Amino acid sequence: MFPMLKKFKDLLSGRIEGFDFETQLVKVDGQEFTLRKANRKDSVQFMQVQESIYPIPVPWPIDIVEMEIGNKNALYLSLVDKDRVIAFIGLSLSDKVESHITNLAVHIDYQDVGIGHLLLDQAFKYCKSRHFTKMSLEVDVTNKDAIALYEAFGFKVENVHKKYYFRNHHDALEMMADL
Ligand SMILES: CC(C)(COP(=O)(O)OP(=O)(O)OC[C@H]1O[C@@H](n2cnc3c(N)ncnc32)[C@H](O)[C@@H]1OP(=O)(O)O)[C@@H](O)C(=O)NCCC(=O)NCCS
């Protein structure tokens, strides 16, 4: 089969190749969740997570979400409560040395119990086990909660990108951590 056609068929069927991740049962604050690799069918629930925390229009429209979940150079993890995706994290893994957090979002109803910590912890473990030595990200300079979380994981500001976000023209901090 032509590679493009195969890719298209895989995308339609929700089958994604690329980075593997073994599904795990995890506990946060006494509650059990499933942590697994995201698939294309999760995209609607990724939108619901975003809609619970951001004003409309949310940062990533559904076509970007679908494209990213299908991106072979990235890994998206879904945290699932029963059948509902309540948080996700995305990693760009195209560089051999530096992994990059592309997105991290926890549904408003599930924040402040340790899920952000869990997802970052899992991202660190995964990238270390695959011999990445650094992790980077960009965060809105006004997003104090996220910045505090990243600092707790050793991220430090490397650079400031002026007026980086097109929605609000806020600056972005480029942060980096050693793994
Ligand atoms: C930023 C965000 C991902 C944090 O997720 P979260 O699940 O609320 O984060 P956590 O619960 O792990 O940590 C937040 C606080 O909860 C508290 N907490 C409560 N129980 C906890 C536990 N068992 N373990 C760890 N922290 C706990 C801590 O006080 C922690 O604060 P700290 O930074 O002082 O450690 C979330 O607020 C979010 O989705 N925000 C909107 C999207 C966003 O801004 N994403 C980042 C884009 S760069």
The ligand as an SDF file (V2000), in Angstrom:
LIG
                    3D

 48 50  0  0  0  0  0  0  0  0999 V2000
   -1.5100   23.6450   35.3070 C   0  0  0  0  0  0  0  0  0  0  0  0
   -2.3070   22.3510   35.5040 C   0  0  0  0  0  0  0  0  0  0  0  0
   -1.9480   21.3690   34.4140 C   0  0  0  0  0  0  0  0  0  0  0  0
   -1.9530   21.7770   36.8900 C   0  0  0  0  0  0  0  0  0  0  0  0
   -2.6620   20.5570   37.0300 O   0  0  0  0  0  0  0  0  0  0  0  0
   -3.1820   20.0330   38.4620 P   0  0  0  0  0  0  0  0  0  0  0  0
   -3.6320   18.6550   38.2740 O   0  0  0  0  0  0  0  0  0  0  0  0
   -4.1330   21.0020   39.0340 O   0  0  0  0  0  0  0  0  0  0  0  0
   -1.7950   20.0790   39.2800 O   0  0  0  0  0  0  0  0  0  0  0  0
   -1.4870   19.3320   40.6630 P   0  0  0  0  0  0  0  0  0  0  0  0
   -2.7530   19.0480   41.3840 O   0  0  0  0  0  0  0  0  0  0  0  0
   -0.5660   18.2180   40.4080 O   0  0  0  0  0  0  0  0  0  0  0  0
   -0.6650   20.4520   41.3940 O   0  0  0  0  0  0  0  0  0  0  0  0
   -1.2820   21.6880   41.7270 C   0  0  0  0  0  0  0  0  0  0  0  0
   -1.3330   21.8770   43.2330 C   0  0  0  0  0  0  0  0  0  0  0  0
   -2.2320   20.9140   43.7850 O   0  0  0  0  0  0  0  0  0  0  0  0
   -1.8290   20.6740   45.1180 C   0  0  0  0  0  0  0  0  0  0  0  0
   -1.9600   19.2390   45.4410 N   0  0  0  0  0  0  0  0  0  0  0  0
   -3.0040   18.7620   46.0740 C   0  0  0  0  0  0  0  0  0  0  0  0
   -2.8770   17.4400   46.2430 N   0  0  0  0  0  0  0  0  0  0  0  0
   -1.7010   17.0640   45.6950 C   0  0  0  0  0  0  0  0  0  0  0  0
   -1.0210   15.8160   45.5810 C   0  0  0  0  0  0  0  0  0  0  0  0
   -1.5300   14.6670   46.0810 N   0  0  0  0  0  0  0  0  0  0  0  0
    0.1540   15.7860   44.9340 N   0  0  0  0  0  0  0  0  0  0  0  0
    0.6640   16.9150   44.4220 C   0  0  0  0  0  0  0  0  0  0  0  0
    0.0610   18.1170   44.5120 N   0  0  0  0  0  0  0  0  0  0  0  0
   -1.1250   18.2010   45.1540 C   0  0  0  0  0  0  0  0  0  0  0  0
   -0.4700   21.2030   45.3060 C   0  0  0  0  0  0  0  0  0  0  0  0
   -0.5900   22.2860   46.1670 O   0  0  0  0  0  0  0  0  0  0  0  0
   -0.0500   21.6770   43.9400 C   0  0  0  0  0  0  0  0  0  0  0  0
    0.5990   22.8820   44.0800 O   0  0  0  0  0  0  0  0  0  0  0  0
    2.2090   23.0320   44.0410 P   0  0  0  0  0  0  0  0  0  0  0  0
    2.4900   23.5920   42.6640 O   0  0  0  0  0  0  0  0  0  0  0  0
    2.4870   23.9480   45.1420 O   0  0  0  0  0  0  0  0  0  0  0  0
    2.8280   21.6670   44.2000 O   0  0  0  0  0  0  0  0  0  0  0  0
   -3.8360   22.6370   35.4970 C   0  0  0  0  0  0  0  0  0  0  0  0
   -4.1020   23.6850   36.3960 O   0  0  0  0  0  0  0  0  0  0  0  0
   -4.3900   22.9900   34.1510 C   0  0  0  0  0  0  0  0  0  0  0  0
   -4.8060   22.1250   33.3730 O   0  0  0  0  0  0  0  0  0  0  0  0
   -4.4040   24.2900   33.8440 N   0  0  0  0  0  0  0  0  0  0  0  0
   -4.9480   24.7770   32.5840 C   0  0  0  0  0  0  0  0  0  0  0  0
   -4.1090   24.3740   31.4160 C   0  0  0  0  0  0  0  0  0  0  0  0
   -2.7040   24.8610   31.5540 C   0  0  0  0  0  0  0  0  0  0  0  0
   -2.4540   25.9640   32.0130 O   0  0  0  0  0  0  0  0  0  0  0  0
   -1.7610   24.0140   31.1310 N   0  0  0  0  0  0  0  0  0  0  0  0
   -0.3520   24.3340   31.1210 C   0  0  0  0  0  0  0  0  0  0  0  0
   -0.0290   24.8980   29.8000 C   0  0  0  0  0  0  0  0  0  0  0  0
    1.7000   25.2790   29.6740 S   0  0  0  0  0  0  0  0  0  0  0  0
  1  2  1  0
  2  3  1  0
  2  4  1  0
  2 36  1  0
  4  5  1  0
  5  6  1  0
  6  7  2  0
  6  8  1  0
  6  9  1  0
  9 10  1  0
 10 11  2  0
 10 12  1  0
 10 13  1  0
 13 14  1  0
 14 15  1  0
 15 16  1  0
 15 30  1  0
 16 17  1  0
 17 18  1  0
 17 28  1  0
 18 19  1  0
 18 27  1  0
 19 20  2  0
 20 21  1  0
 21 22  1  0
 21 27  2  0
 22 23  1  0
 22 24  2  0
 24 25  1  0
 25 26  2  0
 26 27  1  0
 28 29  1  0
 28 30  1  0
 30 31  1  0
 31 32  1  0
 32 33  2  0
 32 34  1  0
 32 35  1  0
 36 37  1  0
 36 38  1  0
 38 39  2  0
 38 40  1  0
 40 41  1  0
 41 42  1  0
 42 43  1  0
 43 44  2  0
 43 45  1  0
 45 46  1  0
 46 47  1  0
 47 48  1  0
M  END
$$$$
